[in-house]
Amino acid sequence: MSNKPSFIAYAVRQRAEGEKANWTAIGVAWAHKKGGGFNVELEATPLDGRIVLMPPKDDDGSDSASD
């Protein structure tokens, strides 16, 4: 099993209309070896309780596929 997480957890805060949202990395998640779940480690919890999980980006900036 790789130590690289399957997903990065983000808190996304919307800004004023026409401005980009502010994405803050707040943790990571790893898929269980046998499937069916994830281990999630958060360093912070968003006040609105919403968390977005996205695959980590490769060194070239593209999304990597989950292993």
C-alpha positions in Angstrom: 0.0 0.0 0.0 1.2 3.4 -0.9 1.5 6.2 1.7 0.2 8.6 -0.9 -3.5 9.4 0.0 -6.3 8.5 -2.3 -7.9 11.9 -1.8 -7.1 15.4 -0.5 -9.8 16.9 1.7 -10.7 20.6 1.1 -12.9 23.2 2.7 -14.2 25.4 0.0 -15.3 28.9 0.8 -17.4 30.8 -1.7 -16.3 34.4 -2.3 -18.1 37.4 -3.9 -19.8 36.9 -7.2 -17.2 36.8 -10.0 -14.4 35.8 -7.7 -12.8 32.3 -7.5 -13.7 30.2 -4.5 -11.0 29.7 -1.8 -9.9 26.1 -1.5 -8.0 25.2 1.7 -6.5 21.7 2.1 -7.6 20.4 5.5 -6.8 16.7 5.4 -6.4 13.4 3.5 -8.2 10.1 2.9 -7.0 6.6 2.1 -9.2 3.9 0.5 -9.4 0.7 2.5 -7.5 -2.2 0.9 -10.6 -4.3 0.6 -12.7 -1.4 -0.6 -16.0 -0.3 0.9 -14.6 2.6 2.9 -12.0 5.2 3.7 -9.8 6.3 6.6 -10.0 10.1 6.9 -7.5 12.3 8.8 -8.5 16.0 9.2 -6.4 18.8 10.6 -9.4 21.1 10.7 -13.2 21.0 10.4 -15.1 23.5 8.3 -17.7 25.5 10.2 -20.3 24.6 7.6 -19.5 20.9 7.8 -18.8 20.6 4.0 -15.7 18.8 2.8 -14.7 18.2 -0.8 -12.5 15.1 -1.5 -10.4 15.4 -4.7 -7.7 13.0 -6.0 -4.2 14.4 -5.5 -2.5 16.0 -8.4 0.6 14.3 -10.0 3.8 16.2 -10.2 2.8 17.5 -13.7 -0.4 19.1 -12.2 -2.9 16.5 -13.5 -5.3 14.5 -11.4 -3.9 11.1 -10.5 -6.1 8.0 -10.5 -6.7 6.2 -7.2 -4.6 3.1 -6.7 
